[in-house]
């Protein structure tokens, strides 16, 4: 029974106990505030006229500002649980003193103060409870669970409002405060039993809070007046946007509440009658809110998106206000319509807006969440009350009477339009905060003024330090600055004791073609005869020598290769002729190392004169030689030899060498003229696809798209290749990728269902493990396809965080994904991601699972393979038949396969059939 309820309410098994405890605490807090609200409001309306309501608003604003300062001090010193306990005790004793004042003092002002104090208690309790909940849950959990936890408030207030209508005539309105006290006492009792590491040990000194410190460091690092203002008073832009939203919403609700109370006061006179009406009216609202909140709230937020859910209340209220402003409507129709609007505002605020509102803070660090709750509710509520109270007071003085409903609707229409505008601001800043939460840290240093004399002198001093890092950095900066005497200061460092410095200076001398370095190179070779970098110095010596030197015969092949490479980089015909003669001898040599050395020379100094020699080495029978020749052909981009390269790789079965060669060839090799997809041998498709994924350019992208359209077997690899090369696709190409995504999404769900079935039946554990592993790979591939279709940078970052172990990061990543992907794809993808993270979660209702059994899924995997299982999973499933021998399955397995299986599956099938039916004839 409990599991069905949890499934209905979208609660995971591990969360059930905690959600239940929070629900109970919220329930008794709701009972307490319901009795407090009803009794104080009834006493006020009985004792005062409607025109005094603005005074309550203004007084409430002042008390809330004082209470906020008090709460901020407590929040900075106490853990979240202790903070809520303190607020509950404070509220309990304040109500006790309130009852004593009402019972034993005849002060006329007490009901007015009590009405204002009711708002203070309600706000403080809300801060503390939802601040604690915000620390416990991450952003994804909050979207699912806040509406369920908050639903505890609804039956509590339903009971409270209903009980008031019965108890008020019997006990008196002031004695209802004891029920409020009892509610707070029970809430304190159940809160004391709640234990969670996040709230029990969450200190709020914040001096050592890395999130908090980073946040402030980040904020202070930016200049600009607006940012400084927001950083100082709101901490970040998201809290600022939510504050504007709250200010507009609270102002609208305050004006609606005033208009309702004015109408109620005009129709009821006695305190019990007022309490009865208020109780019944709000009880009806709570019944509706409870049904919507429990059954629809979390799903509405998930389906519409968090920020879009915030639009529901203002759009509905705007529509009703517009209806009441239509000319010709009777006063009675307007009155009833306004009553419906009041009821709907209460329902929507409780069932949809508040759960979504509290989730908005979840991308922030724990301290910022609590800060956001306080700022966006604690400071906007008194401002909204103050503005509304002052406006009503001024309107009363000028008009001499109460404000008409039609005038209220006109004002509401303007306020609601501003309210809707703040939702779009929140949407922008919410995405920004998610991105900031996902982004890796970075450091921005100050730029050096390289042309300043003090800076240049400092860099020249660093050249004498002898420290490799300092010397290399200084040389690089001096070169960037255009320092005129660079050669004079740099070349002597060729004889530095540091091998790292010598190698760096040598590379710069070669790149800059500094022939004046030649004498120093000769001296360096004499000074360091056994230097590990001797081949590099030899190459530079032959390259920078003003005269063309002959290559001496030497037993050190590395030095000979270096000398030939240096000569081959020269443009003189004489130098090229010397190199060609030497390479002829090396290619004809029976020594394999000589041939490989010749290929090294050709790769580093390509030229058309070397192509006949390279063609000869491609036909060599030695694997080391022809594989390296394949790579060399790619390095020198010999497109005239590309067909030969493909033929050799196909004949010699050298896919990896071909893949490397094509990467070296680059994008030009993948044109339809050089590499038509239709003529590609089947055994070369995989290495060619992988090579195309490592090459940048339009030709390789178009090649992969053609294969995606024509090839069924390697589509997963093609998607990965397109993602790997950061391909930019046009609309038609995106349609192909989206079609693949749809198919893969359906197949992945089927694999998850198969896994769920096997776990339920406790059958074929190896197959279940293979399916789960394949599901993880499918999710990775689908994320890669989404990167091709949507914001690549953000999707790639989401992929990194989904692979992390941190539940907080994974939750933020999924939330960011919701902002990027259309709902029709996000919802099933989210279900698969949740299932991957927690396979114990039911993917579908048990009723749907009853139509699936182990035998049926095994038959599908081995024959139709509608889930698109890999060769490994199919082989494991085939092997699993030995654990569940079935004549029907054995007969099915022995029949002709629907498609030509690969070697792994074929061998597994042969073995399994030999075990099941030793005399059976196996069709291959």
C-alpha positions in Angstrom: 0.0 0.0 0.0 2.8 2.4 1.0 4.7 1.7 -2.2 1.6 2.5 -4.3 1.1 5.8 -2.4 4.8 6.7 -2.9 4.5 5.9 -6.6 1.4 8.0 -6.9 3.1 11.0 -5.2 6.4 10.5 -7.0 8.3 9.7 -3.9 11.4 7.3 -3.9 11.5 4.6 -1.3 14.6 6.1 0.4 12.8 9.4 0.8 9.6 8.1 2.2 10.4 8.3 5.9 11.9 11.8 5.7 9.0 13.2 3.6 6.5 11.7 6.1 8.3 13.4 9.0 8.4 16.7 7.3 4.7 16.3 6.3 3.7 15.8 9.9 5.7 18.8 11.1 4.1 21.0 8.4 0.7 19.6 9.3 0.8 20.7 12.9 2.4 24.0 11.9 -0.6 24.5 9.6 -3.0 23.7 12.4 -1.4 26.3 14.6 -1.3 29.1 12.0 -4.9 28.3 10.8 -6.4 28.8 14.3 -4.2 31.8 14.9 -5.2 33.4 11.6 -8.9 32.8 11.9 -9.3 33.9 15.5 -7.2 37.1 15.2 -8.9 38.1 12.0 -12.4 37.5 13.4 -11.5 39.5 16.6 -10.2 42.4 14.4 -13.2 42.5 12.1 -15.5 42.5 15.1 -13.8 45.3 16.9 -12.8 47.6 14.0 -14.2 48.9 10.7 -12.8 48.0 7.3 -11.1 51.4 7.1 -8.7 50.3 9.8 -7.3 47.5 7.7 -4.6 49.8 6.1 -3.4 50.5 9.7 -3.0 46.7 10.1 -1.0 46.5 6.9 1.3 49.4 8.0 1.8 48.0 11.5 2.5 44.5 10.1 5.1 46.0 7.8 6.9 47.6 10.8 6.7 44.4 12.9 7.9 42.3 10.0 11.0 44.4 9.5 11.9 44.1 13.2 11.2 40.4 13.1 13.4 39.9 10.0 16.3 41.5 11.7 15.8 39.2 14.7 15.5 36.2 12.4 18.6 37.1 10.4 20.7 37.1 13.6 19.3 33.7 14.6 19.8 32.2 11.1 23.5 33.3 11.2 24.1 31.4 14.5 21.9 28.3 14.6 21.6 25.1 12.5 18.5 24.9 10.5 16.7 22.4 12.8 17.5 24.4 15.9 16.4 27.6 14.2 12.9 26.2 13.5 12.7 24.9 17.1 13.5 28.3 18.4 10.9 30.0 16.1 8.2 27.5 17.2 8.9 28.1 20.9 9.0 31.9 20.4 5.6 31.7 18.5 4.1 29.5 21.2 4.9 31.8 24.1 3.9 34.9 22.0 0.5 33.4 21.4 0.2 32.5 25.1 0.9 36.1 26.1 -1.6 37.1 23.4 -4.4 34.9 24.9 -3.6 36.4 28.4 -3.8 39.9 27.0 -7.1 39.3 25.3 -8.6 37.4 28.3 -7.5 39.7 31.1 -7.0 43.1 29.4 -9.8 45.2 27.9 -7.5 47.2 25.6 -9.2 48.2 22.4 -6.0 48.2 20.4 -5.2 44.5 21.1 -7.1 43.0 18.2 -5.4 45.3 15.8 -1.9 44.3 17.1 -2.9 40.7 17.1 -3.9 40.8 13.4 -0.5 42.3 12.6 1.3 39.8 14.8 -0.4 36.9 13.0 1.5 37.8 9.8 4.8 37.9 11.7 4.3 34.4 13.2 3.2 33.0 9.8 6.2 34.5 8.0 8.8 33.4 10.7 7.5 29.9 10.7 7.5 29.8 6.9 11.1 31.1 6.7 12.4 28.5 9.1 10.5 25.5 7.8 11.2 26.0 4.1 14.7 27.1 4.8 15.3 23.8 6.5 13.7 21.9 3.6 15.8 23.8 1.1 19.0 22.5 2.8 17.8 18.9 2.9 16.8 18.5 -0.8 18.5 19.3 -4.0 16.8 21.0 -7.0 15.4 17.9 -8.6 14.2 16.4 -5.3 12.6 19.8 -4.4 10.6 19.9 -7.6 9.1 16.4 -6.8 8.8 16.7 -3.0 8.1 20.3 -2.0 4.5 20.1 -3.1 4.1 16.8 -1.1 5.7 18.2 2.0 3.8 21.4 1.7 0.6 19.5 1.3 0.8 18.9 5.1 -0.3 22.5 5.5 -3.5 22.0 3.5 -5.4 19.3 5.6 -4.2 21.1 8.7 -5.7 24.4 7.7 -8.8 22.6 6.3 -9.3 21.0 9.8 -8.5 24.3 11.5 -10.9 26.4 9.4 -13.6 23.9 9.6 -13.2 23.5 13.4 -13.3 27.2 13.9 -16.8 27.4 12.4 -18.0 24.8 15.0 -15.9 25.8 18.0 -16.1 29.5 17.8 -19.8 29.8 19.0 -19.1 27.3 21.8 -15.8 28.3 23.2 -15.4 31.9 22.1 -13.0 33.2 19.5 -10.2 34.1 21.9 -10.1 30.6 23.4 -9.3 29.2 19.9 -5.8 30.4 20.5 -5.2 27.3 22.7 -5.6 25.1 19.6 -2.9 27.2 18.0 -0.6 26.7 21.0 -1.3 22.9 20.9 -0.4 22.8 17.2 2.9 24.4 17.8 3.7 22.1 20.8 3.0 19.0 18.7 5.1 20.4 15.8 8.0 20.9 18.1 7.6 17.3 19.4 7.7 15.7 15.9 10.5 18.1 14.8 12.6 16.9 17.7 12.4 13.3 16.3 13.5 14.4 12.8 17.2 13.7 12.2 19.1 14.6 9.0 22.8 15.4 8.7 22.2 18.5 6.5 20.1 20.3 9.1 21.6 19.0 12.4 25.2 19.9 11.6 24.6 22.9 9.3 26.4 25.7 11.0 25.8 29.2 9.8 29.0 31.0 10.7 29.8 30.9 7.0 33.3 32.1 7.5 34.5 28.7 6.3 31.7 28.0 3.9 33.4 27.5 0.5 30.2 28.1 -1.4 29.6 31.2 0.5 33.1 32.5 0.2 33.3 31.7 -3.5 30.0 33.4 -4.1 31.1 36.6 -2.5 34.4 36.5 -4.2 32.7 36.1 -7.5 30.4 38.9 -6.8 33.1 41.3 -5.7 35.2 40.5 -8.7 32.8 42.3 -10.9 32.5 46.0 -11.3 29.6 48.1 -12.3 27.0 50.0 -10.2 24.1 47.7 -10.8 26.1 44.6 -9.9 27.5 46.2 -6.8 24.0 47.2 -5.6 22.6 43.7 -6.3 25.6 42.0 -4.7 25.3 44.2 -1.6 21.5 43.9 -0.9 20.4 40.7 -2.7 23.7 38.7 -3.1 22.9 37.6 -6.7 20.7 38.4 -9.6 18.4 35.4 -9.1 17.4 36.5 -5.6 16.9 40.0 -7.0 14.6 38.7 -9.7 12.6 36.5 -7.2 12.3 39.6 -4.9 10.7 41.6 -7.7 8.4 38.7 -8.3 7.5 38.4 -4.6 6.9 42.2 -4.3 4.4 42.1 -7.2 2.7 39.0 -6.0 2.4 40.1 -2.3 1.0 43.5 -3.4 -1.7 41.8 -5.6 -2.6 39.3 -2.8 -2.8 42.1 -0.2 -5.1 44.2 -2.3 -7.3 41.1 -3.0 -7.4 40.3 0.7 -8.4 43.8 1.6 -11.3 43.8 -0.9 -12.5 40.4 0.4 -12.4 41.5 4.0 -14.3 44.7 3.2 -17.1 42.7 1.6 -17.2 40.2 4.5 -17.3 43.0 7.1 -20.3 44.6 5.3 -22.3 41.3 5.6 -21.4 39.9 9.0 -21.4 41.7 12.4 -20.8 39.3 15.3 -17.4 37.7 16.0 -18.6 34.1 15.8 -20.4 34.7 12.5 -17.2 36.3 11.1 -15.1 33.4 12.3 -17.6 30.9 10.9 -17.6 32.5 7.4 -13.8 32.9 7.3 -13.4 29.2 8.4 -15.8 27.8 5.8 -14.6 30.0 3.0 -10.9 29.1 3.5 -11.8 25.5 4.2 -13.3 25.2 0.7 -10.2 26.7 -0.7 -8.0 24.3 1.2 -10.0 21.3 -0.1 -9.4 22.4 -3.7 -5.8 23.2 -2.9 -5.2 19.8 -1.3 -6.5 17.9 -4.3 -4.5 20.0 -6.8 -1.3 20.0 -4.7 -1.2 16.3 -4.0 -2.2 15.0 -7.3 -1.1 17.6 -9.9 1.3 20.1 -8.4 4.6 18.3 -8.8 3.6 16.9 -12.2 2.4 20.3 -13.4 5.8 21.8 -12.4 7.7 18.9 -14.0 5.6 19.1 -17.2 5.4 22.9 -17.7 8.8 23.6 -16.2 9.6 25.4 -13.0 9.5 29.0 -14.3 6.5 28.5 -16.6 4.5 27.2 -13.6 4.9 30.6 -12.0 2.8 32.1 -14.8 -0.3 30.1 -13.9 -1.5 32.3 -11.0 -1.0 35.7 -12.6 -2.4 34.6 -16.0 -5.6 33.2 -14.3 -6.0 36.3 -12.1 -5.5 38.6 -15.1 -8.1 36.8 -17.1 -10.7 37.1 -14.3 -9.8 40.8 -13.7 -10.3 41.5 -17.4 -13.7 39.7 -17.4 -14.9 41.9 -14.5 -13.8 45.0 -16.4 -16.1 44.2 -19.4 -18.8 46.9 -19.5 -22.3 45.9 -18.8 -21.7 43.3 -16.1 -24.0 43.5 -13.1 -22.8 44.3 -9.6 -23.9 40.9 -8.4 -22.0 39.1 -11.2 -18.9 41.1 -10.4 -19.2 40.3 -6.7 -19.5 36.5 -7.2 -16.7 36.6 -9.8 -14.4 38.4 -7.4 -15.2 35.7 -4.8 -14.2 33.1 -7.3 -11.0 35.0 -8.0 -10.2 35.2 -4.3 -10.7 31.5 -3.9 -8.6 30.7 -7.0 -5.8 33.0 -5.8 -5.7 31.1 -2.5 -5.7 27.7 -4.3 -3.1 28.6 -6.9 -0.8 30.3 -4.4 -0.8 27.3 -2.1 -0.9 24.5 -4.7 1.3 25.7 -7.5 3.1 29.0 -6.8 4.6 28.3 -3.4 6.1 24.9 -4.3 7.6 26.3 -7.5 8.7 29.5 -5.6 10.8 27.6 -3.0 12.4 25.4 -5.7 13.8 28.5 -7.4 16.5 28.9 -4.8 17.8 25.3 -5.1 20.7 26.0 -7.6 22.2 28.3 -4.9 24.4 27.2 -2.1 22.7 26.5 1.3 23.5 29.9 2.8 22.2 31.8 -0.3 19.0 29.7 -0.2 18.3 30.9 3.3 19.3 34.4 2.5 17.0 34.3 -0.6 14.1 33.1 1.5 14.5 35.9 4.0 15.1 38.7 1.4 12.4 37.6 -1.1 9.7 37.0 1.5 10.8 38.7 4.7 11.6 42.1 3.2 9.1 42.2 0.3 6.1 41.3 2.4 6.4 44.3 4.7 7.1 46.6 1.7 4.1 45.2 -0.1 1.9 45.7 3.0 3.3 49.2 3.6 2.7 50.2 0.0 -0.9 48.7 0.0 -1.7 50.2 3.4 -0.5 53.7 2.5 -2.3 53.6 -0.9 -5.6 52.5 0.7 -5.3 55.1 3.5 -4.6 57.8 0.9 -7.4 56.6 -1.3 -9.8 56.6 1.6 -8.9 60.2 2.6 -9.4 61.5 -1.0 -12.4 59.5 -2.0 -14.2 59.5 1.4 -15.3 55.8 1.0 -14.3 52.3 0.4 -12.7 51.3 -2.9 -14.9 49.7 -5.5 -14.2 46.2 -6.9 -14.0 47.6 -10.5 -11.3 50.1 -9.4 -9.5 47.2 -7.6 -9.6 45.2 -10.8 -8.1 48.0 -12.8 -5.2 48.3 -10.4 -4.8 44.5 -10.3 -4.6 44.3 -14.0 -1.6 46.7 -14.1 0.1 45.0 -11.1 -0.4 41.5 -12.7 1.2 42.6 -15.9 4.3 43.7 -14.0 4.1 40.4 -12.1 4.1 38.4 -15.3 7.1 40.5 -16.5 9.1 39.4 -13.4 8.5 35.7 -14.3 10.5 36.2 -17.6 13.2 37.9 -15.6 13.3 35.0 -13.2 13.5 32.5 -16.1 16.6 34.3 -17.5 18.3 34.5 -14.1 17.4 31.0 -13.1 19.1 29.5 -16.2 22.1 31.8 -15.5 22.3 30.5 -11.9 22.1 26.9 -13.1 24.9 27.5 -15.6 27.0 29.2 -12.9 26.3 26.2 -10.6 27.5 23.9 -13.3 30.5 25.9 -14.5 34.0 25.0 -13.3 36.0 27.5 -11.4 38.5 29.6 -13.2 41.1 32.2 -12.4 41.6 35.5 -14.2 44.9 37.1 -13.7 46.0 40.7 -14.4 47.5 41.4 -17.8 51.2 42.5 -18.0 52.0 45.7 -19.7 54.8 44.2 -21.8 56.0 47.4 -23.3 56.6 49.2 -20.0 60.2 49.6 -19.1 60.0 48.2 -15.5 58.2 45.1 -16.8 60.7 44.5 -19.6 63.6 44.9 -17.2 62.0 42.4 -14.9 61.7 39.9 -17.8 65.3 40.4 -18.8 66.4 39.7 -15.2 64.3 36.5 -15.3 66.5 35.3 -18.2 69.5 35.1 -15.8 67.6 33.1 -13.1 68.5 29.7 -14.6 65.0 28.4 -13.7 63.5 26.8 -16.8 59.9 28.0 -16.2 60.8 31.6 -15.5 63.3 31.7 -18.5 60.8 30.2 -21.0 57.9 32.5 -19.8 60.1 35.6 -20.0 61.4 34.7 -23.5 57.8 34.1 -24.7 56.6 37.4 -23.3 59.6 39.3 -24.8 58.9 37.7 -28.2 55.2 38.7 -27.9 56.2 42.3 -27.1 58.4 42.6 -30.2 61.6 43.1 -28.2 64.3 44.1 -30.8 67.3 42.4 -29.1 65.6 39.1 -28.6 68.1 37.1 -30.7 71.0 38.6 -28.8 69.6 37.7 -25.4 68.1 34.4 -26.4 70.7 32.6 -28.5 73.4 32.4 -25.8 70.9 30.3 -23.8 71.6 27.5 -26.3 74.5 26.6 -24.0 72.4 26.9 -20.8 73.0 24.1 -18.3 69.3 23.4 -18.4 68.3 20.9 -21.1 64.7 22.3 -21.1 65.9 25.8 -21.8 68.3 24.6 -24.6 65.5 22.7 -26.3 63.1 25.7 -26.1 65.6 28.1 -27.5 66.5 25.7 -30.3 62.8 25.4 -31.3 62.5 29.2 -31.5 65.7 29.5 -33.5 64.5 27.0 -36.0 61.0 28.5 -36.2 62.4 32.0 -36.7 65.1 30.6 -39.1 67.9 32.4 -37.2 71.0 31.4 -39.2 73.2 33.3 -36.8 72.6 30.4 -34.3 74.7 28.0 -36.4 78.1 28.7 -34.7 76.5 28.3 -31.3 74.9 25.0 -32.4 78.2 23.6 -33.3 79.7 24.7 -29.9 76.7 23.2 -28.1 77.2 19.8 -29.8 80.8 19.8 -28.7 79.9 21.0 -25.2 77.2 18.4 -24.7 78.1 15.4 -26.8 75.8 13.0 -25.1 72.8 15.4 -24.8 69.5 13.5 -25.2 68.4 16.3 -27.5 71.3 15.8 -29.8 69.1 14.7 -32.8 67.2 17.9 -32.6 70.4 19.9 -32.5 71.7 17.9 -35.5 68.5 18.6 -37.5 68.8 22.3 -36.7 72.5 22.3 -37.6 71.8 21.0 -41.1 68.8 23.3 -41.6 70.5 26.5 -40.5 74.0 25.9 -42.0 74.7 28.6 -44.6 76.3 25.8 -46.7 74.8 22.5 -47.7 76.6 19.7 -45.9 76.8 16.1 -46.9 75.4 13.5 -44.6 78.2 11.4 -43.2 77.9 7.6 -42.8 77.2 6.9 -39.2 76.0 3.9 -37.2 73.6 6.1 -35.3 70.5 6.0 -37.4 68.7 8.7 -35.3 71.5 11.3 -36.1 71.4 10.3 -39.8 67.6 10.7 -39.9 67.9 14.1 -38.1 70.4 15.3 -40.6 68.3 14.3 -43.6 65.2 15.9 -42.0 67.1 19.2 -41.6 68.3 19.1 -45.2 64.8 18.1 -46.5 63.3 21.3 -44.9 65.6 23.5 -47.1 64.4 24.8 -50.4 67.6 24.4 -52.4 67.4 21.8 -55.2 70.9 20.6 -54.3 69.7 19.8 -50.7 66.6 18.0 -52.0 68.8 15.9 -54.4 71.1 14.8 -51.5 68.1 13.7 -49.5 66.5 11.8 -52.4 69.7 9.8 -53.0 70.0 8.9 -49.3 66.3 7.8 -49.2 66.7 5.6 -52.2 69.4 3.7 -50.4 67.4 3.4 -47.2 64.3 2.2 -49.0 66.2 -0.5 -50.8 68.0 -1.6 -47.6 67.1 -5.0 -46.2 67.1 -3.5 -42.7 63.6 -2.7 -41.5 64.8 0.2 -39.3 66.3 1.9 -42.4 62.9 1.8 -44.1 61.2 3.1 -41.0 63.7 5.9 -40.8 63.1 6.8 -44.4 59.4 7.1 -43.6 60.2 9.5 -40.7 62.1 11.8 -43.1 59.3 11.7 -45.7 56.7 12.5 -43.0 58.6 15.6 -41.7 59.5 17.0 -45.1 56.9 16.0 -47.7 57.6 16.5 -51.4 56.3 15.0 -54.7 59.7 13.5 -55.4 59.2 11.1 -52.5 55.9 9.7 -53.6 57.3 6.8 -55.7 59.4 5.7 -52.7 56.3 5.9 -50.4 54.3 3.8 -52.9 57.0 1.2 -52.8 56.9 1.1 -49.0 53.1 0.8 -49.0 53.5 -2.5 -50.9 56.1 -3.8 -48.5 55.1 -7.1 -46.8 56.3 -6.2 -43.3 53.5 -5.0 -41.1 55.6 -2.4 -39.3 56.6 -0.9 -42.7 53.2 -0.8 -44.5 51.4 0.4 -41.4 53.8 3.2 -40.9 53.7 3.9 -44.7 49.9 4.3 -44.4 50.3 6.8 -41.6 53.0 8.7 -43.5 50.7 9.0 -46.6 48.2 10.7 -44.3 50.8 12.9 -42.7 52.0 14.3 -46.1 48.4 14.4 -47.3 49.1 12.4 -50.4 45.6 12.4 -51.8 46.8 10.8 -55.1 47.7 7.7 -53.0 44.4 7.6 -51.0 42.9 4.8 -53.0 46.1 2.8 -52.6 45.9 3.5 -48.9 42.4 2.1 -48.8 43.3 -1.0 -50.8 46.3 -1.7 -48.6 44.3 -1.3 -45.4 41.6 -3.6 -46.8 43.9 -6.2 -48.1 46.3 -6.2 -45.1 43.4 -5.8 -42.5 45.0 -2.7 -41.0 42.0 -0.7 -39.7 43.8 1.2 -36.9 46.6 2.3 -39.2 44.0 3.5 -41.7 42.1 5.4 -39.0 45.3 7.2 -38.0 46.2 7.9 -41.7 42.8 9.4 -42.4 43.0 11.7 -39.3 46.3 13.0 -40.7 44.8 13.4 -44.2 42.2 15.7 -42.7 38.9 16.9 -44.0 39.9 16.9 -47.7 40.1 13.1 -47.7 36.3 12.8 -47.0 35.0 14.4 -50.2 32.7 12.3 -52.3 35.4 12.2 -55.0 38.0 10.7 -52.8 36.0 8.6 -50.4 32.4 7.8 -51.6 30.5 6.1 -48.8 28.8 3.6 -51.1 32.1 2.2 -52.3 33.6 1.8 -48.8 34.3 -1.9 -47.9 32.2 -3.0 -44.9 35.2 -3.9 -42.7 36.6 -0.3 -43.1 33.5 1.6 -42.2 34.1 1.6 -38.5 37.7 3.0 -38.6 36.7 5.5 -41.3 33.7 6.7 -39.1 36.0 7.1 -36.1 38.5 8.9 -38.2 35.9 11.3 -39.5 34.9 12.0 -35.9 38.4 13.3 -35.2 38.6 15.6 -38.2 37.3 19.1 -38.3 35.5 20.3 -41.5 32.4 20.1 -43.6 33.4 17.2 -45.8 33.8 14.8 -43.0 30.5 16.0 -41.4 28.7 15.5 -44.7 30.3 12.0 -45.1 29.0 11.0 -41.6 25.5 12.4 -42.4 25.4 10.3 -45.6 26.3 7.2 -43.7 23.8 8.0 -41.0 21.1 8.2 -43.7 22.3 5.0 -45.4 23.8 2.8 -42.7 21.8 1.1 -39.9 24.5 -0.9 -38.2 26.9 1.9 -37.1 24.5 4.7 -36.3 25.5 4.9 -32.6 29.2 5.3 -33.7 28.2 7.9 -36.3 26.4 10.0 -33.6 29.4 9.8 -31.3 31.7 10.8 -34.2 29.5 13.8 -35.1 29.5 14.9 -31.4 33.3 14.3 -31.0 34.1 16.6 -34.0 31.7 19.3 -32.7 29.7 19.1 -36.0 27.5 22.1 -36.9 24.4 20.7 -38.6 21.8 22.3 -40.8 18.0 21.8 -40.4 17.8 18.6 -42.6 20.8 17.1 -40.8 19.4 17.9 -37.4 16.1 16.1 -38.5 18.2 12.9 -39.1 19.8 13.1 -35.7 16.5 13.8 -34.1 14.9 10.8 -35.8 17.8 8.7 -34.4 17.2 10.2 -31.0 13.6 9.2 -31.0 14.4 5.6 -32.0 17.1 5.4 -29.3 14.8 6.9 -26.7 12.2 4.2 -27.4 14.8 1.4 -27.4 16.3 2.6 -24.2 13.0 2.6 -22.4 12.4 -0.9 -23.6 15.8 -2.0 -22.2 14.9 -0.4 -18.9 11.6 -2.3 -18.9 13.5 -5.5 -19.6 15.9 -4.8 -16.8 13.0 -4.0 -14.4 11.3 -7.3 -15.4 14.4 -9.4 -14.8 15.0 -7.7 -11.4 11.4 -8.3 -10.4 11.5 -12.0 -11.4 15.1 -12.3 -10.1 16.1 -14.0 -13.3 19.1 -13.9 -15.6 21.3 -11.5 -13.5 24.0 -11.3 -16.1 21.5 -10.2 -18.7 20.1 -7.6 -16.3 23.6 -6.3 -15.7 24.3 -6.1 -19.4 21.0 -4.3 -20.1 21.7 -1.7 -17.3 25.2 -1.2 -18.7 23.9 -0.7 -22.2 21.3 1.7 -20.9 24.0 3.9 -19.4 25.8 3.9 -22.8 22.6 4.7 -24.6 22.0 7.7 -22.3 25.5 8.9 -23.1 24.9 8.6 -26.8 21.5 10.4 -26.5 23.1 13.2 -24.6 25.7 13.5 -27.4 22.9 13.8 -29.9 21.3 16.5 -27.8 24.6 18.4 -27.9 24.3 18.3 -31.7 20.7 19.6 -31.6 20.9 22.2 -28.8 23.4 24.3 -26.8 26.6 22.2 -27.2 28.6 23.8 -24.4 25.9 23.4 -21.8 24.9 19.9 -22.8 28.6 18.8 -22.6 28.9 20.3 -19.2 25.7 18.5 -18.2 27.3 15.2 -19.4 30.3 15.8 -17.2 28.2 16.3 -14.2 25.9 13.4 -14.9 29.1 11.2 -14.7 30.0 12.7 -11.3 29.3 11.0 -8.0 27.7 14.1 -6.4 23.9 13.9 -6.2 23.8 17.7 -6.0 25.6 18.1 -9.2 23.6 15.5 -11.0 20.4 17.1 -9.8 21.5 20.5 -11.1 22.6 18.9 -14.4 19.1 17.4 -14.9 17.5 20.7 -14.1 19.7 22.5 -16.6 18.8 19.8 -19.2 15.1 20.7 -18.7 15.8 24.3 -19.7 17.4 23.1 -23.0 15.4 20.2 -24.2 11.7 20.1 -25.4 9.3 18.6 -22.9 8.3 15.8 -25.2 11.9 14.5 -25.0 12.9 15.7 -21.6 10.2 13.8 -19.6 11.0 10.3 -20.9 14.7 11.1 -20.8 14.4 12.3 -17.2 12.6 9.0 -16.3 15.5 7.0 -17.8 18.1 9.2 -16.0 16.3 8.7 -12.7 16.1 4.9 -13.4 19.8 4.8 -14.1 20.6 6.6 -10.9 18.2 4.5 -8.9 17.2 1.2 -10.6 14.9 0.4 -7.6 12.5 3.1 -8.9 9.6 1.7 -10.9 9.8 2.9 -14.4 6.2 2.0 -15.2 3.2 0.9 -13.1 3.2 -2.8 -12.1 0.0 -3.3 -14.1 1.9 -2.6 -17.3 4.7 -4.9 -16.2 2.4 -7.9 -15.9 2.2 -8.1 -19.7 5.9 -8.8 -19.9 7.6 -12.0 -18.9 11.2 -13.3 -19.0 10.6 -15.8 -21.9 9.0 -13.1 -24.1 11.8 -10.6 -23.6 14.5 -13.3 -24.2 12.7 -14.2 -27.4 12.6 -10.6 -28.5 16.3 -10.0 -27.8 17.4 -13.1 -29.7 15.1 -12.6 -32.7 13.4 -9.3 -33.4 15.7 -7.3 -31.1 13.3 -4.4 -31.1 15.2 -2.8 -28.2 18.3 -2.6 -30.4 20.5 -4.6 -27.9 24.2 -4.9 -28.7 26.0 -8.0 -29.7 27.3 -8.5 -26.2 23.9 -8.3 -24.6 22.4 -10.7 -27.2 25.3 -13.1 -26.6 24.8 -12.9 -22.8 21.1 -13.5 -23.3 21.8 -16.5 -25.5 24.1 -17.9 -22.9 21.4 -17.3 -20.3 19.3 -20.0 -22.0 21.4 -22.6 -20.2 19.9 -21.3 -17.0 16.3 -21.6 -18.2 16.2 -24.4 -20.8 13.1 -24.2 -22.9 12.4 -26.4 -26.0 10.5 -23.6 -27.7 13.5 -21.2 -27.3 16.0 -23.8 -28.3 14.0 -24.5 -31.4 13.8 -20.8 -32.1 17.5 -20.4 -31.6 18.3 -23.3 -34.0 16.3 -21.7 -36.8 17.9 -19.5 -39.4 18.8 -16.1 -37.8 16.9 -13.1 -39.1 20.1 -11.2 -39.8 23.7 -12.3 -40.2 25.1 -12.3 -36.6 28.6 -11.2 -35.7 31.3 -13.6 -34.6 30.7 -13.3 -30.9 27.0 -14.0 -31.1 27.5 -16.8 -33.7 30.0 -18.6 -31.5 27.8 -18.2 -28.4 24.8 -19.5 -30.3 26.7 -22.5 -31.5 27.9 -23.4 -28.0 24.5 -22.9 -26.4 22.8 -25.1 -29.0 25.5 -27.8 -28.6 24.7 -27.9 -24.9 20.9 -27.8 -25.2 20.5 -30.1 -28.2 23.8 -32.0 -28.7 22.5 -33.7 -31.9 20.8 -30.7 -33.3 21.9 -29.3 -36.7 22.8 -25.7 -36.2 22.1 -23.4 -39.2 24.9 -20.8 -39.6 
